[in-house]
Amino acid sequence: MRKLAKLALFFSLSFTIILLIAAGMRLLSFRLEWARTLSWQPEPILIELINAARWAVSFGLYGGILLSISYCVRKKVFVPIAVLCIGLLAFAFTYGASFVLDNWENVSLENKPVQPLGGPGLILTSSNRPTSTVIILLEGPDEQIGPRVVVNPDQPMQFFPGYSGAAPSSVSLPPVSFSDANPWLLESLLIDIRLNAENLQQLYKRETSLFLIYTGALIFILCSLSFIMKISAWPLANLFLGCLAFRGILALETFLNSPEIQNTFDSFLQNRLPLVMAVPVIFCGIGTLVYLYSFLIFLVKRQSGYAN
């Protein structure tokens, strides 16, 4: 009982910490994006925080289950009970976080004027290179077609007055020189996490029962991968293999929810089963096979132990 209590505490802390860190990083990426293009803040900071937290819920779900399974194997908690405990906690935390965020979004917000970045005399550059073009906004970014001074490499300064219509392309504002190029592996992970978060949000807003079924099936297949944490005698290696397996489930989820595969499911099922139930059924089927495999391996090892 004490081990289960520690496991519950560990999962709670893992889910919460991962959610907070991921939400903070996502919010920072939102702020950097509109800062990079010098656009007005598109929506209040609270809405951006809610959107970042929704994205982070998926990270918390995957990360919390992965770390908790590794913890229960290292601490030698009875795996079937530990997996059941982790599944129930993951289900409760995911639903609770979605419920709080959905109701938080419905809170009436004051329409406060959003201020652009910078003020008069703001200096922009198209890149960090010495040969880049420099633009000085004399009236600040709130007047994007206002007067400015343009400095081109090896050319004298040029003054451009304000324009009543659209500014010529030669004096358009360059993006701030923040690099947004991510490695392909990281970028694909972020895309799949975003798609998972959007899918969970759509299901929650569509019907709570669909959200519960889909989330339960996803947790079911994730918890079935607990056998990976026992493959080798090195916990760190097992955790790395678990990360790869969870990444595979995330990629499979993205693949199964793609429009092309959903159309294939629709033509195959022909209204015999609701389309939204196709992916949960597949997850439950795969998870059941994995659990059966783990049980058979357990029986084989137990009989071998008795035989010796």
C-alpha positions as CSV (number, residue, x, y, z in Angstrom):
1,M,0.0,0.0,0.0
2,R,2.8,2.4,0.8
3,K,4.4,1.7,-2.6
4,L,1.2,2.5,-4.4
5,A,0.9,5.7,-2.4
6,K,4.4,6.7,-3.5
7,L,3.6,5.7,-7.0
8,A,0.4,7.9,-7.0
9,L,2.5,10.8,-5.6
10,F,5.2,10.2,-8.2
11,F,2.7,10.2,-11.1
12,S,1.0,13.3,-9.8
13,L,4.2,15.2,-9.6
14,S,5.5,13.9,-12.9
15,F,2.3,14.9,-14.8
16,T,2.1,18.3,-13.1
17,I,5.8,19.2,-13.7
18,I,5.8,18.0,-17.3
19,L,2.5,19.9,-17.9
20,L,3.9,23.1,-16.4
21,I,7.2,23.0,-18.2
22,A,5.7,22.1,-21.5
23,A,3.0,24.8,-21.2
24,G,5.7,27.4,-20.3
25,M,7.8,26.4,-23.3
26,R,4.8,26.4,-25.6
27,L,3.7,29.8,-24.4
28,L,7.2,31.1,-24.9
29,S,7.1,29.8,-28.5
30,F,3.8,31.7,-29.1
31,R,5.3,34.9,-27.7
32,L,8.5,34.5,-29.8
33,E,6.5,33.9,-33.0
34,W,4.4,37.0,-32.9
35,A,7.5,38.9,-31.6
36,R,9.5,37.6,-34.5
37,T,7.0,39.0,-37.1
38,L,6.4,42.2,-35.1
39,S,2.7,41.6,-35.2
40,W,0.2,42.6,-32.6
41,Q,-0.5,40.1,-29.9
42,P,-3.3,38.1,-31.6
43,E,-5.2,37.3,-28.4
44,P,-5.0,37.9,-24.7
45,I,-2.3,36.2,-22.7
46,L,-4.8,34.1,-20.8
47,I,-6.1,32.5,-24.0
48,E,-2.5,31.9,-25.1
49,L,-1.8,30.2,-21.8
50,I,-4.9,28.0,-22.1
51,N,-3.9,27.0,-25.6
52,A,-0.4,26.2,-24.4
53,A,-1.7,24.2,-21.5
54,R,-4.0,22.2,-23.8
55,W,-0.9,21.3,-25.9
56,A,1.0,20.4,-22.7
57,V,-1.7,18.0,-21.5
58,S,-0.7,15.5,-24.2
59,F,2.9,15.8,-23.1
60,G,1.9,15.3,-19.5
61,L,-0.2,12.2,-20.4
62,Y,2.6,10.5,-22.4
63,G,5.4,11.6,-20.1
64,G,3.6,10.9,-16.9
65,I,2.7,7.3,-17.8
66,L,6.2,6.6,-19.2
67,L,8.1,7.8,-16.1
68,S,5.6,6.2,-13.7
69,I,5.9,2.8,-15.4
70,S,9.7,3.1,-15.2
71,Y,9.4,4.0,-11.5
72,C,7.1,1.1,-10.6
73,V,9.5,-1.4,-12.3
74,R,12.5,0.0,-10.5
75,K,10.8,0.1,-7.1
76,K,9.4,-3.5,-7.8
77,V,5.8,-2.5,-7.4
78,F,3.4,-5.4,-8.4
79,V,3.0,-4.5,-12.1
80,P,-0.7,-5.4,-12.7
81,I,-1.9,-3.3,-9.7
82,A,0.6,-0.5,-10.6
83,V,-0.5,-0.3,-14.2
84,L,-4.1,-0.1,-13.0
85,C,-3.2,2.7,-10.6
86,I,-1.3,4.6,-13.3
87,G,-4.1,4.2,-15.8
88,L,-6.8,5.5,-13.4
89,L,-4.6,8.4,-12.4
90,A,-3.7,9.3,-16.0
91,F,-7.4,9.1,-16.9
92,A,-8.4,11.4,-14.0
93,F,-5.7,13.9,-14.5
94,T,-6.2,14.2,-18.3
95,Y,-10.0,14.6,-17.9
96,G,-9.5,17.0,-14.9
97,A,-7.0,19.2,-16.8
98,S,-9.3,19.3,-19.9
99,F,-12.3,20.2,-17.8
100,V,-10.5,23.0,-16.0
101,L,-9.1,24.4,-19.2
102,D,-12.4,24.3,-21.0
103,N,-14.2,26.1,-18.2
104,W,-11.3,28.5,-17.8
105,E,-11.7,29.5,-21.5
106,N,-15.3,30.4,-20.9
107,V,-14.4,33.0,-18.3
108,S,-15.3,36.4,-19.7
109,L,-12.2,38.4,-20.5
110,E,-11.9,42.2,-20.7
111,N,-11.1,43.5,-24.2
112,K,-7.9,45.2,-23.3
113,P,-6.0,47.0,-26.1
114,V,-3.0,45.0,-27.1
115,Q,0.3,46.9,-27.5
116,P,2.7,46.2,-30.2
117,L,6.4,45.6,-29.5
118,G,8.8,48.5,-29.3
119,G,8.3,52.2,-29.9
120,P,9.5,55.0,-32.1
121,G,13.0,54.5,-33.4
122,L,12.8,50.7,-33.4
123,I,15.7,49.1,-35.4
124,L,15.0,46.0,-37.4
125,T,17.4,43.7,-39.3
126,S,16.6,40.9,-41.7
127,S,19.4,38.7,-40.3
128,N,22.4,38.7,-38.0
129,R,24.8,39.0,-40.9
130,P,26.8,42.3,-41.4
131,T,25.4,42.5,-45.0
132,S,21.8,42.5,-43.9
133,T,19.4,45.4,-44.5
134,V,18.5,47.6,-41.5
135,I,15.2,49.5,-41.1
136,I,14.6,52.1,-38.5
137,L,10.9,52.7,-37.8
138,L,10.6,56.4,-36.9
139,E,7.1,56.0,-35.5
140,G,7.4,52.5,-34.1
141,P,5.8,49.2,-35.2
142,D,2.3,50.5,-34.6
143,E,2.7,52.4,-37.9
144,Q,4.0,49.7,-40.1
145,I,3.7,51.8,-43.3
146,G,4.9,55.0,-41.5
147,P,8.1,56.9,-42.2
148,R,11.3,54.9,-41.9
149,V,15.1,55.0,-42.7
150,V,16.5,52.1,-44.7
151,V,20.2,51.2,-44.6
152,N,21.4,48.8,-47.3
153,P,24.9,47.4,-47.4
154,D,27.4,49.7,-49.2
155,Q,24.7,52.3,-49.9
156,P,23.8,55.6,-48.3
157,M,20.8,55.8,-46.0
158,Q,17.4,56.2,-47.6
159,F,14.5,58.0,-46.1
160,F,11.0,56.8,-47.0
161,P,7.9,58.8,-45.9
162,G,4.7,57.3,-44.7
163,Y,2.3,55.7,-47.2
164,S,-1.5,56.0,-47.2
165,G,-1.9,52.6,-48.9
166,A,0.2,49.5,-48.7
167,A,3.9,49.9,-48.4
168,P,6.1,48.9,-51.4
169,S,7.7,45.5,-51.0
170,S,11.1,47.1,-51.0
171,V,10.4,48.7,-47.6
172,S,8.3,45.9,-46.0
173,L,9.1,44.9,-42.5
174,P,11.6,42.0,-42.3
175,P,11.1,39.4,-39.6
176,V,13.2,39.7,-36.5
177,S,16.2,37.5,-36.8
178,F,15.1,34.7,-34.5
179,S,15.9,31.2,-35.8
180,D,12.9,28.9,-35.9
181,A,14.5,25.9,-37.6
182,N,14.2,22.8,-35.4
183,P,15.7,19.4,-36.1
184,W,13.4,17.1,-38.0
185,L,13.0,14.6,-35.2
186,L,12.0,17.3,-32.7
187,E,9.7,19.1,-35.2
188,S,7.9,15.9,-36.0
189,L,7.4,15.2,-32.3
190,L,6.0,18.6,-31.7
191,I,3.6,18.3,-34.7
192,D,2.3,14.9,-33.5
193,I,1.8,16.2,-30.0
194,R,-0.1,19.2,-31.4
195,L,-2.3,16.9,-33.4
196,N,-3.0,14.7,-30.4
197,A,-3.9,17.8,-28.3
198,E,-6.2,19.1,-31.0
199,N,-7.9,15.7,-31.4
200,L,-8.5,15.5,-27.6
201,Q,-9.9,19.0,-27.6
202,Q,-12.2,18.3,-30.4
203,L,-13.5,15.2,-28.8
204,Y,-14.1,16.9,-25.5
205,K,-16.0,19.7,-27.1
206,R,-18.0,17.3,-29.3
207,E,-19.1,14.9,-26.6
208,T,-17.6,14.0,-23.2
209,S,-18.2,10.3,-23.6
210,L,-16.2,10.2,-26.9
211,F,-13.3,12.0,-25.1
212,L,-13.5,9.5,-22.2
213,I,-13.5,6.5,-24.6
214,Y,-10.6,7.7,-26.7
215,T,-8.5,8.8,-23.7
216,G,-9.2,5.5,-22.0
217,A,-8.2,3.5,-25.1
218,L,-5.0,5.6,-25.5
219,I,-4.1,5.1,-21.8
220,F,-4.8,1.3,-22.2
221,I,-2.3,0.8,-25.0
222,L,0.3,3.0,-23.4
223,C,0.1,1.1,-20.1
224,S,0.4,-2.2,-22.0
225,L,4.0,-1.3,-22.9
226,S,5.1,-1.8,-19.3
227,F,6.9,-5.0,-20.3
228,I,9.5,-2.9,-22.1
229,M,10.8,-1.6,-18.8
230,K,11.9,-5.2,-18.0
231,I,13.7,-6.1,-21.2
232,S,17.2,-5.4,-19.9
233,A,18.9,-5.0,-16.5
234,W,19.7,-1.4,-17.2
235,P,16.8,1.0,-16.2
236,L,18.1,3.8,-18.3
237,A,18.3,1.6,-21.4
238,N,14.7,0.4,-20.7
239,L,13.6,4.0,-20.3
240,F,15.1,4.9,-23.7
241,L,13.4,1.9,-25.3
242,G,10.1,3.0,-23.6
243,C,10.6,6.5,-25.1
244,L,10.9,5.0,-28.6
245,A,7.8,2.8,-28.0
246,F,5.7,5.7,-26.8
247,R,7.0,7.8,-29.8
248,G,5.8,4.9,-32.0
249,I,2.3,5.0,-30.4
250,L,2.1,8.8,-30.9
251,A,3.1,8.4,-34.6
252,L,0.5,5.5,-35.0
253,E,-2.1,7.8,-33.4
254,T,-1.3,10.5,-35.9
255,F,-1.4,8.1,-38.8
256,L,-4.8,6.5,-37.8
257,N,-6.4,10.0,-37.3
258,S,-5.2,11.3,-40.7
259,P,-7.9,12.2,-43.2
260,E,-6.9,9.5,-45.6
261,I,-7.0,6.7,-43.1
262,Q,-10.2,8.0,-41.6
263,N,-11.8,7.9,-45.1
264,T,-10.6,4.3,-45.5
265,F,-12.1,3.4,-42.2
266,D,-15.4,5.0,-43.2
267,S,-15.6,3.1,-46.5
268,F,-14.7,-0.2,-44.7
269,L,-17.1,0.2,-41.8
270,Q,-20.1,1.4,-43.8
271,N,-21.9,2.6,-40.7
272,R,-21.5,-0.7,-38.9
273,L,-19.5,1.1,-36.3
274,P,-19.2,4.9,-35.6
275,L,-16.1,6.2,-37.3
276,V,-15.0,7.9,-34.1
277,M,-14.8,4.5,-32.4
278,A,-12.4,3.0,-35.0
279,V,-9.1,4.2,-33.4
280,P,-10.1,3.3,-29.8
281,V,-11.1,-0.2,-31.0
282,I,-7.7,-0.6,-32.7
283,F,-5.9,0.7,-29.6
284,C,-7.8,-1.7,-27.3
285,G,-7.1,-4.6,-29.7
286,I,-3.4,-3.9,-29.8
287,G,-3.3,-3.3,-26.0
288,T,-5.1,-6.6,-25.4
289,L,-2.6,-8.5,-27.5
290,V,0.3,-6.9,-25.7
291,Y,-1.2,-7.7,-22.3
292,L,-1.7,-11.3,-23.4
293,Y,1.9,-11.5,-24.6
294,S,3.1,-10.2,-21.3
295,F,1.0,-12.7,-19.4
296,L,2.3,-15.6,-21.5
297,I,5.9,-14.5,-21.0
298,F,5.2,-14.4,-17.2
299,L,3.8,-17.9,-17.3
300,V,6.7,-19.3,-19.2
301,K,9.2,-17.7,-16.8
302,R,7.3,-19.0,-13.8
303,Q,7.2,-22.5,-15.2
304,S,10.9,-22.4,-16.0
305,G,11.6,-21.3,-12.5
306,Y,9.6,-24.2,-11.1
307,A,11.3,-26.6,-13.5
308,N,14.7,-25.5,-12.2
